Amino acid sequence: MRIVAKGLTYTYNPKSPFASQALKGVDIVIEEGEFFGIIGHTGSGKSTFVQHLNALIRLTGGSLTVGDYDLADKKCKFLELRSKVGMVFQYPEYQLFAETVEKDVMFGLKNFHKEMKEEEMRTAVREALERVDLNYEEVKDKSPFELSGGQRRRVAIAGVIVTRPEILILDEPAAGLDPLGKKEIMQLLHAIHGSWCKTVIIVSHDMDEISENCTRAAVFSEGKVVMEDTPAAIFCRSDELVSLGLDIPVTAKCARLLKERGIEVQTDFTCDDFIGRVLALWKERGKADAQ
């Protein structure tokens, strides 16, 4: 499912003294199969944009198509669309509510696939929980609140992917996790991307997360997309990002410091690539000095 937005606009509380324009003509294309990142400071419009993708926020200006779904069409099958575009909000573990893990994960199926039989739903729940590396038999009858924080987040993700959406959107998927937890959740998302969901979109303030994981990304600022490219191309423009009040990856900060000292490092800003290239330069300089 290809996503195409043209001139997308949205205003909160229109025709009131509290009117606030969140989107001011967003143009963006997200291709099927991408692991796409969305960057922007608070109030840039990024969260408003992603909530348009499964019609949590209805289209009011511009055009937006998600696959064959035209969200400007009042006859658009919105329930069907939401079963194909899954949304995981920030700290999703706080949204768990059912008595057991199985009932919580099954909720989406009962909402979107009422024609499924109970046994079919249980099979789907088992597969979703196993996909997020949880043992179905061990957790299915437990209260979600008996689980660890990391396990609860996995249950919440299972509750979204259980319908096997073609597009999975996550708002700050690694928020509040320690470095190991962040690494594990991103590994999980890559596994889901490769087997369950064709397209993964993450909204993140963590620039290292974007540089390490995304195939392409878009930078939002004041309700518009100001950059859309590969992370490597975006983080080459670090001065522009800083001027927008955004952070840059640690590797980009190191590359800037080296450049100030006359050392140019051509890198894609992933840690492995950056370290490899710096070591290669160091070895070359060592050989030159030895001669």
C-alpha positions in Angstrom: 0.0 0.0 0.0 1.6 3.2 -1.2 0.9 6.4 0.8 0.5 9.7 -1.2 -0.4 13.0 0.5 -0.7 16.2 -1.5 -1.4 19.6 0.1 -2.7 18.0 3.3 -4.0 20.6 5.8 -5.6 20.3 9.2 -6.7 22.8 11.8 -7.7 22.0 15.3 -10.7 23.9 16.7 -11.5 25.7 13.5 -13.6 28.8 13.5 -12.8 29.4 17.2 -10.5 31.7 19.1 -8.4 28.6 19.8 -7.9 27.6 16.2 -4.4 26.0 15.5 -3.2 24.9 12.1 -1.3 21.7 12.6 -0.7 20.8 8.9 0.0 23.5 6.3 0.2 21.7 3.0 2.0 18.4 3.6 3.3 16.6 0.5 4.8 13.2 1.0 5.1 9.8 -0.6 5.8 6.6 1.4 6.4 3.6 -0.8 5.2 0.1 0.1 7.9 -1.9 1.8 9.8 1.0 3.4 10.9 1.2 7.0 10.2 4.9 7.2 11.0 7.5 9.8 9.2 10.7 10.7 11.2 13.4 12.6 10.1 16.7 14.1 10.0 18.7 17.3 6.8 18.8 19.4 4.1 20.7 17.5 5.6 20.1 14.1 2.6 18.2 12.8 4.1 14.7 12.7 1.6 13.0 15.0 -1.3 14.8 13.4 -0.1 13.5 10.0 0.2 9.8 11.0 -3.3 9.9 12.6 -4.7 10.8 9.2 -3.3 7.5 7.7 -6.0 5.3 9.3 -8.6 8.1 9.6 -8.3 8.6 13.3 -8.3 12.2 12.2 -10.6 12.7 9.2 -9.3 14.5 6.1 -10.4 18.1 5.8 -8.0 19.6 3.3 -5.8 18.3 0.5 -5.7 14.7 -0.7 -4.5 11.5 0.8 -4.5 8.0 -0.6 -3.4 4.8 1.2 -3.2 2.0 -1.3 -6.6 2.0 -3.0 -8.3 3.9 -0.3 -9.1 7.5 -1.1 -9.6 9.2 2.3 -11.3 12.2 0.7 -14.1 9.8 -0.4 -17.0 9.8 2.0 -17.7 6.2 0.9 -14.2 5.1 1.9 -14.4 1.8 3.9 -12.7 3.3 7.0 -13.1 0.2 9.2 -11.5 -1.9 6.5 -8.7 0.6 6.2 -8.0 0.6 10.0 -7.6 -3.2 9.9 -4.8 -2.7 7.3 -3.2 0.3 8.9 -2.2 -0.5 12.5 -1.4 2.3 15.0 0.7 1.8 18.1 0.7 4.9 20.3 3.5 6.1 22.6 3.7 3.9 25.8 1.1 1.5 24.4 1.3 -0.7 27.6 -0.7 2.0 29.3 -3.6 1.2 27.0 -4.0 -2.4 28.0 -7.3 -3.0 29.7 -8.7 -6.6 29.5 -8.7 -9.2 32.2 -6.2 -11.5 30.4 -3.5 -11.1 27.8 -5.5 -13.3 25.3 -8.6 -11.1 25.6 -6.6 -7.9 25.2 -4.9 -9.1 22.0 -8.2 -10.6 20.7 -10.0 -7.3 21.0 -8.8 -6.0 17.6 -9.9 -9.2 15.9 -13.4 -9.0 17.4 -13.6 -5.4 16.2 -12.3 -5.9 12.6 -13.1 -9.6 11.9 -16.4 -10.4 13.5 -16.8 -13.3 11.0 -13.9 -15.2 12.5 -14.7 -18.2 14.8 -13.4 -18.3 18.3 -10.8 -21.0 17.6 -9.5 -19.0 14.6 -9.1 -16.0 16.8 -7.2 -18.0 19.4 -4.9 -19.2 16.7 -4.3 -15.7 15.4 -3.6 -14.5 19.0 -1.1 -17.3 19.5 0.7 -16.4 16.3 0.8 -12.7 17.2 2.2 -13.3 20.7 4.8 -15.7 19.4 5.7 -13.1 16.7 6.6 -10.7 19.5 8.6 -13.4 21.4 6.1 -14.2 24.1 5.1 -17.7 25.1 1.3 -18.0 24.4 0.7 -20.8 27.0 2.6 -18.9 29.7 1.0 -15.5 29.3 -2.5 -16.0 27.7 -4.4 -16.3 31.0 -2.4 -13.7 32.9 -3.5 -10.2 33.6 -1.4 -7.8 31.4 -0.6 -6.0 34.7 1.2 -9.0 36.0 3.8 -8.7 33.3 7.0 -6.7 33.1 7.0 -3.3 31.3 8.8 -4.8 28.3 6.3 -7.7 28.1 3.4 -5.4 28.3 4.7 -3.3 25.4 5.0 -6.5 23.4 1.5 -7.5 24.2 0.3 -4.1 23.1 2.1 -4.5 19.8 0.7 -8.0 19.4 -2.8 -6.5 19.8 -2.2 -4.3 16.8 -0.4 -6.8 14.5 -2.9 -9.6 15.2 -5.0 -8.3 12.3 -1.8 -8.5 10.1 -1.9 -4.9 8.9 -0.1 -4.0 5.8 1.2 -0.8 7.4 2.3 -0.6 11.0 2.8 2.9 12.5 4.5 3.4 15.9 4.8 6.7 17.8 8.1 6.7 19.7 8.3 2.8 19.9 11.4 2.8 22.2 10.3 5.6 24.5 11.2 5.0 28.2 13.3 1.9 27.5 16.9 1.4 28.5 19.6 0.8 25.7 19.1 -3.0 25.7 15.3 -2.6 25.6 15.6 -0.1 22.7 17.8 -2.5 20.8 15.4 -5.4 21.4 12.3 -3.5 20.4 13.9 -2.3 17.1 15.0 -5.9 16.4 11.4 -6.9 16.9 10.1 -4.3 14.5 12.5 -5.4 11.8 11.4 -9.0 12.3 7.7 -7.9 12.0 8.6 -5.8 8.9 10.2 -8.8 7.3 7.3 -11.2 7.9 4.0 -9.5 9.0 3.8 -5.9 7.9 5.0 -4.7 4.5 5.6 -1.1 5.6 6.7 0.1 9.0 6.6 3.8 9.9 8.1 5.1 13.1 7.7 8.6 14.6 10.8 9.4 16.7 12.8 12.1 18.5 15.7 9.8 18.6 17.9 10.6 15.6 20.2 7.6 16.3 17.1 5.4 16.0 16.3 6.9 12.6 19.8 6.7 11.3 20.3 3.1 12.4 17.0 1.7 11.2 15.2 3.6 8.5 15.4 3.3 4.7 14.0 6.8 4.3 12.7 9.6 6.5 10.8 12.9 6.5 11.5 16.0 8.6 8.4 17.9 9.7 8.6 21.5 10.8 5.7 24.0 11.4 3.2 21.8 9.7 5.2 21.0 6.5 7.6 18.4 5.3 10.9 20.3 4.9 13.1 17.3 4.0 12.4 13.8 2.6 15.3 11.5 1.8 17.5 8.7 3.1 18.8 9.2 6.6 22.3 9.6 5.2 21.2 12.5 3.0 19.2 14.1 5.7 21.9 14.0 8.3 24.4 15.5 5.9 22.4 18.6 6.4 23.1 18.7 10.1 23.3 22.5 10.2 19.8 22.9 8.8 18.5 20.3 11.3 20.1 22.2 14.2 18.6 25.5 13.0 15.2 23.8 13.1 15.7 23.0 16.8 16.3 19.3 16.1 19.0 17.0 17.4 21.3 14.9 15.2 22.8 11.4 15.6 25.9 11.0 17.7 27.8 9.9 14.6 26.8 13.2 12.9 28.0 15.2 15.9 31.4 13.3 15.7 31.6 13.9 11.9 31.1 17.6 12.5 33.9 17.7 15.1 36.2 15.8 12.8 35.4 18.1 9.9 36.3 21.2 12.0 39.7 19.5 12.4 40.1 19.0 8.7 39.1 15.3 8.6 36.2 14.5 6.2 34.3 11.3 6.9 32.0 10.0 4.2 29.4 7.9 6.1 25.8 6.9 6.2 25.8 7.8 9.9 25.1 4.3 11.2 27.5 3.4 14.1 29.1 0.4 12.2 29.7 2.4 9.1 31.0 5.5 10.9 33.4 3.5 13.1 34.6 1.4 10.2 35.4 4.5 8.1 37.1 6.3 10.9 39.3 3.3 11.6 40.1 3.0 7.9 41.2 6.7 7.8 43.3 6.2 11.0 45.1 3.3 9.4 45.7 5.2 6.2 47.2 8.1 8.1 49.3 5.7 10.2 50.8 4.2 7.0 51.4 7.7 5.6 53.1 8.8 8.8 55.3 5.7 8.8 56.5 6.4 5.3 
